[in-house]
Amino acid sequence: MVVMAKYAKGANAERELIEMFSNKGYAAMRAAGSGVSRFPSADVIASNGKKTFAIESKAIKSGYVYLERDKIVKLLEFSQKFGARPYVAVKIKKDDWTFLPAGKIIATESGNFSITKKSAKENGILFENLISET
C-alpha cells in the first residue's frame, strides 16, 4: 500500500507539472518508467518548439529531498542527447514548484544529492521565470 501511495503521489505531481506547461502552450508528457528504466530518462518532458525541458520531479512533505546520484546523471545524459534543459522540480508541502538546474545541485559527501527548502528557495526559480527565460 505504501509503495502505491508513493507512486500515486509522484504521478499526481507529474500530472500537475504537465498541466502547468500545457496551460502555457507547451506540449508536455510523462515518461513511462522513468524511475525504473535502465536507460537515461526524465519524469516530464515539455517543449514549445523553442525551449525543451527534461524534468525530474519531487513532491515532498518534509523540508528536504534526497536524490540518488544515478537519477541526476541519467537526467543530464538524457537532456544532452535530447537537446533539453535539465531541471529538478521540487514542491515542498503547499509551496509553489521550484525549478533547479540539475547540473548545479550540490552533491553530498556520499556522492548523492540533497535539496533543502532553503537551498531550493535560494537557487531555484519559479515556473513563470523558468518559461520566460531565453
N, C-alpha and C positions, 0 to 999 in steps of 0.2 A: 503493500500500500504506500509506503513512504517513497519508494522509487517512482511509482506512478504519479504521486502528487508533485514530486520534484520535476518530473518530465512535463506535466501539465503546466506548472508554473513557468518553466522555461519556454514552452511552446506559446503560452499566452503572452509572455514578454516579447517574443519574436514577432508575433502577430501584431502587437501594439506598434512595434517599430515599422512593420510593413505598412500599416495604416497611416502612420505619420508621413512616411516617404510618399506613399500613393496620393495622399491629400495635397502634396506639393508638386505633383506632376511627374514623379519618378515611377518607373517600373520597379517593383520590388518583389522578392520571393524568399522563402525559407529554403535552405539547402537540406534536403533529406539526408539523415545520417551524419550530419556534420560533426557530431560529438563522438562517433564511433568509427568513422571511416579511416582506413589506413592511409588514404590519400589526402593531401592538403585541401582544406575547405574553409568555409565561413558559415556562421549561423544564418546570416541575412546578406543578400546581395541586392544592391539598389543602384539604378542608373537613370539618368535623364538624357543620355546620349552625349553629354558633355563631361559629366562627372560620374564616376563609378565608385561605389563604396563596398568594401567587404568588411562585415562586422561580426565580431564575437560579442554576444550579449550576455549580461549577467544582471538579474534582478534579485536583490537580496534584502533581508530584514535587518541584518546586523550592520555595523559600521565599517566593515571591510569585506573585500572579496579576494579569494585566493585563486590564482590561475597557474596551472601546470605549464612549465616551460614548453612542452611539446605543442600545446594549443597555440601559443603565440608564434612559435617557429612555423607551424603549419599555416597559420593565418598570414604571416608575412610571405611565405613561399607562394601560397595561392594568389595573394594580391599582386605579387610581382608578375606571375605568369598571366594573370587575368587582366592586368592593367588597371587595378583598383587601388583605392586609397584604404589602407588597413586601419581600422579603429576598434577599440573595445568600448562598447556602450554599457554604462553602469547606471542602474536605477536602485538607489538605496531607500528603502521604505517608500514613502509617498513623494519623495523629491522628484524633480524633473530628470529626464535622461541626461547623462553627461557623457560626452564622447572624448576618449583619449587616444591620441595617435599610438598605435600598437608598438611602433619602434622606439617610443620614448618612455615606455613603462619600465620602471627600475626593478631590477632583479633583487631577490632576497639572497641571503647567504647561501641558501640551499640551491640557488640557481633557478628557482621558480619565481613567480611574481605575486605581488600583493598590492591591492589598491585600497587605500583608506578613504573614508568620506572626505577627509581633509585634503588628501592628495588629488582626489577627483575634482573637488571644487577649485583647487589651485592650478591644476594642469590641464583640466578638461574644458570643453566648450559645450554650450547648449545647442540643441538641434537647429534652431534658426540661424545661429552663427556658422554651424557646420555646412549647411546647404548654401549659405550666402558667400562662403569663401571661394576664391578663384582657384 
